[in-house]
């Protein structure tokens, strides 16, 4: 029976992956900061390890007996001791070294489609840095370059307010097409990759099937709800000011604002041919996701 450890088991991807692999018969362990948030997974049969990527002592030994590791934790919105530099860089370096020591068979790292050494936002530079660290580690790895999750960027940060209040605020003009993916589609790809040596030591782009603007997404929520949503926009000038003012107090929110400024003109699209269709699977469209999200309310 394969043994899987998920770093960040209570997040959108980690929770979905844990449930999926438990149902497949894997021995699943989740590494979480708050055990109370993992009660549902524990009831389903997952082992729960409480720890923190900012605390090396809690990472020691967690990979013993583990075959496959999936990283699903990040500190993009973190502050204080949970800031991105501590979680996404130092913490992930600790994970890689501990996985090497334990002889993990396959290390699956969730990166970003826009990870690069010269990205203007530090989080995406760090993603690239850790990609290189893993590549040079000697571990068997798969790096998944992913777009934004629908659960967060389509629903929580945009559509939820339309569903609940009939209105939403979009950072910037909202016209630039962006790629989004459903967490369940990432899990479906991981299912194929996890025990397959053909995917070892590769960087794989896993896209959503569409590139679509946030204004178009707001309109699709309105269509699904049969309303005309009120959509306001936070001007780029305002984002620039607050991205500076908030940095000392909440670098995570400031980072989102800086990223929103950058994405006004950057290419945030991905090739639809890189969706889970590359694995012979059918990807979730934005329309399907929105319809499902609305029906759950």
C-alpha positions as CSV (number, residue, x, y, z in Angstrom):
1,X,0.0,0.0,0.0
2,X,1.6,3.3,-1.1
3,X,2.4,5.8,1.7
4,X,1.7,9.4,0.8
5,X,2.6,12.5,2.9
6,X,0.8,15.8,2.1
7,X,2.4,19.0,3.3
8,X,-0.4,21.4,3.9
9,X,-3.2,18.9,4.2
10,X,-6.0,21.3,5.1
11,X,-5.7,23.7,2.2
12,X,-7.8,23.5,-1.0
13,X,-5.4,21.2,-2.8
14,X,-4.1,19.3,0.2
15,X,-7.6,18.4,1.5
16,X,-8.9,17.3,-1.9
17,X,-5.8,15.2,-2.5
18,X,-6.0,13.6,0.9
19,X,-9.6,12.5,0.4
20,X,-8.9,11.3,-3.1
21,X,-6.0,9.1,-2.1
22,X,-7.6,7.8,1.0
23,X,-10.5,6.6,-1.2
24,X,-7.9,4.9,-3.5
25,X,-6.4,2.9,-0.6
26,X,-3.2,4.9,0.0
27,X,-1.9,5.3,3.5
28,X,-2.2,9.1,3.8
29,X,-0.4,11.3,6.3
30,X,-1.1,15.1,6.4
31,X,1.3,17.6,7.9
32,X,-0.7,20.6,9.2
33,X,-0.3,23.5,11.6
34,X,-3.8,23.2,13.1
35,X,-4.9,19.6,13.9
36,X,-8.5,20.8,14.5
37,X,-8.8,21.7,10.8
38,X,-7.8,18.1,9.9
39,X,-10.5,16.3,11.9
40,X,-12.5,15.4,8.8
41,X,-9.4,13.8,7.3
42,X,-8.6,11.9,10.5
43,X,-12.1,10.5,10.5
44,X,-11.6,9.3,7.0
45,X,-8.4,7.5,8.0
46,X,-5.6,9.9,7.5
47,X,-2.7,10.1,10.0
48,X,-2.2,13.7,11.2
49,X,1.2,15.3,12.0
50,X,1.1,18.7,13.6
51,X,4.1,20.9,12.7
52,X,5.3,24.1,11.1
53,X,7.5,24.8,8.1
54,X,9.1,27.5,10.2
55,X,10.2,25.1,12.9
56,X,12.9,22.6,11.8
57,X,12.3,20.4,14.8
58,X,8.8,19.6,13.7
59,X,10.0,18.5,10.3
60,X,12.6,16.0,11.5
61,X,11.5,12.4,10.9
62,X,8.2,13.2,9.2
63,X,9.3,11.4,6.0
64,X,10.3,8.1,7.6
65,X,8.5,5.3,5.7
66,X,7.0,7.7,3.2
67,X,7.0,6.8,-0.6
68,X,5.5,9.9,-2.2
69,X,5.4,13.5,-1.0
70,X,3.1,16.2,-2.2
71,X,3.7,19.8,-1.3
72,X,0.5,21.8,-1.0
73,X,1.5,24.6,1.5
74,X,2.7,28.1,0.8
75,X,3.1,31.4,2.6
76,X,2.0,33.9,-0.1
77,X,-0.4,35.6,2.3
78,X,1.7,35.0,5.4
79,X,3.1,37.5,7.8
80,X,5.4,37.5,10.8
81,X,7.0,34.1,11.3
82,X,4.9,32.7,8.6
83,X,6.1,35.1,5.9
84,X,6.8,33.8,2.5
85,X,10.6,33.8,2.8
86,X,10.3,31.6,5.9
87,X,7.7,29.2,4.6
88,X,8.3,29.1,0.8
89,X,12.1,29.2,0.8
90,X,13.6,28.2,4.1
91,X,10.8,25.8,5.0
92,X,10.8,24.0,1.7
93,X,14.6,23.7,1.7
94,X,14.2,21.9,5.0
95,X,11.6,19.6,3.5
96,X,13.9,18.7,0.6
97,X,16.8,17.9,2.8
98,X,14.7,15.8,5.2
99,X,13.1,13.9,2.2
100,X,16.6,13.2,0.9
101,X,17.7,11.9,4.3
102,X,14.6,9.6,4.5
103,X,15.0,8.2,1.0
104,X,11.6,9.4,-0.3
105,X,10.9,7.8,-3.7
106,X,9.0,10.7,-5.3
107,X,8.8,14.4,-4.3
108,X,6.0,16.3,-6.0
109,X,6.3,20.1,-5.8
110,X,3.5,22.4,-6.6
111,X,4.9,25.5,-8.3
112,X,3.5,28.3,-10.3
113,X,3.0,28.7,-14.0
114,X,4.8,32.1,-13.7
115,X,7.7,31.0,-11.6
116,X,10.9,32.7,-12.9
117,X,14.2,34.1,-11.6
118,X,13.3,37.7,-12.5
119,X,9.6,37.9,-11.6
120,X,8.8,41.3,-10.0
121,X,6.9,39.6,-7.2
122,X,9.2,37.8,-4.7
123,X,6.8,34.8,-4.2
124,X,7.3,33.7,-7.8
125,X,11.1,34.1,-7.7
126,X,11.1,31.9,-4.6
127,X,9.0,29.3,-6.4
128,X,11.7,29.2,-9.2
129,X,14.5,29.1,-6.6
130,X,12.9,26.0,-4.9
131,X,12.4,24.3,-8.3
132,X,16.1,24.6,-8.9
133,X,16.9,23.4,-5.4
134,X,14.8,20.3,-5.9
135,X,16.3,19.6,-9.4
136,X,19.8,19.7,-7.9
137,X,18.8,17.7,-4.8
138,X,19.2,14.2,-6.2
139,X,15.6,13.4,-5.4
140,X,13.2,11.9,-7.9
141,X,10.9,14.8,-8.4
142,X,8.0,16.1,-10.4
143,X,7.4,19.9,-10.5
144,X,3.9,20.9,-11.4
145,X,3.6,24.4,-12.8
146,X,0.0,25.4,-12.0
147,X,-2.2,28.5,-12.6
148,X,-4.5,30.1,-10.0
149,X,-7.0,27.8,-8.3
150,X,-10.7,28.3,-9.2
151,X,-11.6,27.8,-5.6
152,X,-9.7,30.8,-4.5
153,X,-9.4,33.2,-7.5
154,X,-12.7,32.5,-9.2
155,X,-14.9,31.9,-6.2
156,X,-13.5,33.2,-2.9
157,X,-11.9,36.4,-4.2
158,X,-14.5,37.2,-6.8
159,X,-17.7,35.2,-7.2
160,X,-18.6,34.7,-3.5
161,X,-19.6,38.3,-3.1
162,X,-21.7,38.1,-6.2
163,X,-23.5,35.0,-4.9
164,X,-24.0,36.5,-1.4
165,X,-24.4,40.2,-2.2
166,X,-24.9,40.6,-6.0
167,X,-21.7,42.7,-6.3
168,X,-17.9,42.3,-6.3
169,X,-14.7,44.4,-6.4
170,X,-11.9,43.5,-8.9
171,X,-8.3,44.6,-8.4
172,X,-7.4,46.5,-11.5
173,X,-9.3,46.7,-14.8
174,X,-10.1,43.0,-14.9
175,X,-9.6,42.7,-18.6
176,X,-6.5,40.6,-18.9
177,X,-7.1,36.9,-19.7
178,X,-5.9,34.6,-17.0
179,X,-5.8,30.8,-16.6
180,X,-7.5,29.1,-13.7
181,X,-7.7,25.4,-12.7
182,X,-10.0,23.4,-10.4
183,X,-8.2,21.7,-7.5
184,X,-9.8,18.3,-8.4
185,X,-8.2,18.5,-11.8
186,X,-4.8,18.9,-10.2
187,X,-5.5,15.9,-8.0
188,X,-6.5,13.9,-11.1
189,X,-3.2,14.7,-12.7
190,X,-1.3,13.8,-9.5
191,X,-3.1,10.5,-9.4
192,X,-1.5,9.6,-12.7
193,X,1.9,11.0,-11.8
194,X,2.4,9.8,-8.2
195,X,3.5,6.2,-8.9
196,X,4.5,6.5,-12.5
197,X,8.3,6.7,-13.1
198,X,7.7,8.2,-16.6
199,X,7.0,11.5,-14.8
200,X,10.1,11.5,-12.6
201,X,12.5,14.4,-12.9
202,X,10.2,16.6,-15.1
203,X,8.6,20.0,-15.0
204,X,5.0,19.6,-16.1
205,X,2.6,22.5,-16.9
206,X,-0.9,21.6,-15.8
207,X,-3.3,24.3,-17.1
208,X,-7.0,24.9,-16.9
209,X,-8.9,24.6,-20.2
210,X,-9.6,28.3,-20.7
211,X,-8.0,31.7,-20.5
212,X,-10.6,34.2,-19.3
213,X,-10.7,37.7,-17.7
214,X,-12.1,38.5,-14.3
215,X,-14.7,40.7,-15.8
216,X,-15.9,37.7,-17.9
217,X,-16.0,35.6,-14.8
218,X,-18.2,38.1,-13.0
219,X,-20.6,38.1,-15.9
220,X,-20.7,34.3,-15.9
221,X,-21.6,34.4,-12.2
222,X,-24.4,36.8,-13.1
223,X,-25.6,34.5,-15.8
224,X,-25.7,31.5,-13.5
225,X,-27.6,33.5,-10.9
226,X,-29.8,35.2,-13.5
227,X,-28.8,38.7,-12.2
228,X,-26.7,41.6,-13.4
229,X,-23.9,41.8,-10.8
230,X,-22.5,45.2,-9.8
231,X,-18.8,45.2,-10.5
232,X,-16.4,47.8,-9.2
233,X,-12.7,48.1,-9.8
234,X,-9.8,49.1,-7.5
235,X,-7.6,51.4,-9.7
236,X,-4.0,50.5,-10.3
237,X,-2.9,53.8,-8.7
238,X,-4.7,52.9,-5.4
239,X,-3.1,49.4,-5.5
240,X,0.3,51.0,-5.9
241,X,-0.1,53.2,-2.9
242,X,-1.5,50.5,-0.6
243,X,1.0,47.9,-1.8
244,X,3.7,50.2,-0.3
245,X,1.8,51.3,2.8
246,X,0.8,47.7,3.8
247,X,4.1,46.0,3.3
248,X,5.4,46.6,6.8
249,X,2.1,45.5,8.4
250,X,0.8,42.7,6.1
251,X,3.3,41.8,3.4
252,X,1.0,39.1,2.1
253,X,-1.8,41.4,1.2
254,X,0.7,43.9,-0.2
255,X,2.1,41.1,-2.4
256,X,-1.4,40.4,-3.8
257,X,-1.7,44.0,-4.7
258,X,1.7,44.1,-6.4
259,X,0.8,41.0,-8.3
260,X,-2.5,42.5,-9.4
261,X,-0.6,45.5,-10.7
262,X,1.8,43.3,-12.6
263,X,-0.9,41.1,-14.1
264,X,-2.6,44.1,-15.7
265,X,-0.2,43.8,-18.6
266,X,1.7,40.5,-18.1
267,X,0.8,37.2,-19.9
268,X,-1.1,35.1,-17.4
269,X,-2.4,32.7,-20.0
270,X,-1.5,29.0,-20.5
271,X,-1.8,26.6,-23.4
272,X,-5.1,24.7,-23.1
273,X,-3.3,21.7,-24.6
274,X,-1.5,21.5,-21.3
275,X,-4.7,20.9,-19.3
276,X,-5.4,17.5,-17.8
277,X,-6.4,16.5,-21.3
278,X,-2.7,15.6,-21.7
279,X,-3.3,12.7,-19.4
280,X,-6.5,11.6,-21.2
281,X,-8.7,13.3,-18.7
282,X,-11.5,15.9,-19.1
283,X,-10.8,19.3,-17.5
284,X,-13.4,21.4,-15.6
285,X,-14.4,24.5,-17.4
286,X,-15.0,27.8,-15.8
287,X,-18.8,27.6,-16.6
288,X,-19.0,24.1,-15.0
289,X,-17.1,25.2,-11.9
290,X,-19.3,28.3,-11.5
291,X,-22.5,26.4,-12.0
292,X,-21.4,23.9,-9.3
293,X,-20.4,26.6,-6.9
294,X,-23.7,28.4,-7.3
295,X,-25.7,25.2,-6.8
296,X,-23.9,24.5,-3.5
297,X,-25.2,27.7,-2.1
